[in-house]
Amino acid sequence: FDRVSIQQWIDSGNRTCPITKLPLSENPSLIPNHALRSLISNFAHVSPKESSRPRTQQEHSQSQSQALISTLVSRSSSNASKLESLSRLVRLTKRDSLIRRKVTESGAVRAALDCVDSGNQVLQEKSLSLLLNLSLEDDNKVGLVADGVIRRIVAVLRVGSPDCKAIAATLLTSLAVVEVNKATIGSYPDAISALVYLLRVGNDRERKESATALYALCSFMDN
């Protein structure tokens, strides 16, 4: 799937897709997948040392995540407690696929969405970062859309802080990896227009992330 191998395949005179066996055009051109490249650049890969950590440390992280989830979903938790839980969950879910699945299955997505709606800028930024990490799991992408994340993202693109807007646009790019989500996002009122507006008036980071999201969405013809 890397460019060098694809180029070698074409240069060898092949005019079919090596995976699907479907015919290619006579003079195929290679187009960089900027959306995927941006997602990769936003993801911090685990170093070999971290990935081979002892099982006991993994178990400790999972136990720690359960306590953080409980604080986040509890209605009696203060904003300060929720912020601390979100900050630590963001760090844990960035590295650990098992914890990402555990957070999703625990009902914490709803609590994170409530934090996006809270009007508290710091809570909003951390909750968007958590949702972005959760979206790294392919199984979560459709579920997040079904839970109503698109409405929150569009609202943030309109009135959020610069950092929140950039994260929201990146989250749309991640969700748009799934084809059905491209159609859902594109048909949502103001989703594409909010990205276009950000592309016009945003700072460098906002414009980069909105352009990447638009690039991903526009591979679906109706968008």
Buried (B, 14 or more C-beta within 10 A) or exposed (E): EEEEEBEEBBEEEEEEEEEEEEEEEEEBEEEEBBBEEBBEEBBEEBEEEEEEEEEEEEEEBBEBBEEBBEBBBEEEBEEEBBBBBBBBBBEBBBBBEEBBBBBBEBEBBEBBBBBBBBEBEBBBBBBBBBBBBBBBBEEBBBBBBEBBBBBBBBBBBBEBEEBBBBBBBBBBBBBBBBEEBBBBBBEBEEBBEBBEBBBEEBEEBBBBBBBBBBBBBBEBEEB
